[in-house]
Amino acid sequence: MSDETMKPNAPGVTTGGGDATSSAPPSDPALEAERLAAEVDTLQGQIADLTDRLLRAHAEMDNMRKRAEREREETQKYAISKFARDIAGVADNFERARQAVPADASEQDPVLKGLLEGVAMTEREFLNALEKNGVRRIVPKGEAFNPHLHQAMMEAHNAEVAPGTIVEVYQAGYVIDDRVLRPAMVVVAKGGAKPAPDAEAAGDPGNEGGGDAGSAAQAEAGDGPDAPPAPGNDNAV
């Protein structure tokens, strides 16, 4: 028993941890610096990645908030679009009722005149109620044609206005804020008179110069009282 137990001070026996640590080879400062630099680079990459994710999440949340706000505003503006589009025909009927009665008939009949005034007042109140809710009637007579607001039914020659001017409105249009509920049906002017057949012949490039010279020669020949008639003119005296 005593033989198996080794004495602490026996030769060849090491005791304590300090001797083991002291026996380990010393670390290289350059390698340690490289290891720490690699760890710093890794941590900085992780920080940059997390920062990018955080910024993207904030941007996405901000976009979602703006989109929800925009959708809410559009819902408030255009919630009555279908109702307004259907009710616009009622305003058209008011106008048709006024136009169906001749002006002289209303002047001769006081009762009919009072009825027309009542219809006109009702129409104005109806349009005012629509405008309070963002719905506006457009009657673009005399304005320039706008394909986003107007629907051209036909074109008409009119030399008194510029081309593309609306000269007649078949049916009024309606808009709600900046959105078209129903385009106005209009007649658009081409502008300028129709070209005459003689004007086309006079504008032929082949007749330039020759026609003017011939006219000048005939004018000079016709100045004298004894000038002979032009050849080929059997009716000349």
CORWOWO-V547120 format. One record per backbone hydrogen bond with DSSP energy under -0.5 kcal/mol. CO is the residue of the C=O (numbers start at 1). NH is the residue of the N-H. Records with the same first field share a line. If there is no record, write none. Layout:
# CORWOWO-V547120
CO: NH + NH
This chain:
# CORWOWO-V547120
1: 5
4: 6
7: 10
10: 13
12: 14
17: 21
18: 22
19: 23
20: 24
21: 24
28: 32
29: 33
30: 34
31: 35
32: 36
33: 37
34: 38
35: 39
36: 40
37: 41
38: 42
39: 43
40: 44
41: 45
42: 46
43: 47
44: 48
45: 49
46: 50
47: 51
48: 52
49: 53
50: 54
51: 55
52: 56
53: 57
54: 58
55: 59
56: 60
57: 61
58: 62
59: 63
60: 64
61: 65
62: 66
63: 67
64: 68
65: 69
66: 70
67: 71
68: 72
69: 73
70: 74
71: 75
72: 76
73: 77
74: 78
75: 79
78: 81
80: 84
81: 85
82: 86
83: 87
84: 88
86: 89
87: 90 + 91
88: 92
89: 93
90: 94
91: 95
92: 96
93: 97
94: 98
95: 99
96: 100
98: 101
100: 102
102: 106
103: 107
104: 108
105: 109
108: 110
109: 113
110: 114
111: 115
112: 116
113: 117
114: 118
115: 119
116: 120
117: 121
118: 122
119: 123
120: 124
121: 125
122: 126
123: 127
124: 128
125: 129
126: 130
127: 131
128: 132
129: 133
130: 133 + 135
131: 134
134: 177
136: 175
138: 173
139: 141
140: 143
143: 166
146: 149 + 150
149: 184
151: 186
154: 188
156: 190 + 191
158: 161 + 192
162: 165
164: 145
165: 167 + 189
166: 142
168: 170 + 187
171: 185
173: 138
174: 181 + 182
175: 136 + 177
176: 179
179: 176
182: 174
184: 151 + 186
185: 170 + 171
186: 153 + 154
187: 167 + 168
188: 156
189: 164
196: 200
197: 201
198: 202
199: 203
201: 204
204: 207
205: 208
207: 211
208: 210
209: 213
210: 214
211: 215
212: 216
213: 217
214: 218
215: 219
216: 220
217: 221
218: 222
220: 223 + 224
224: 227
230: 233
232: 234
233: 236
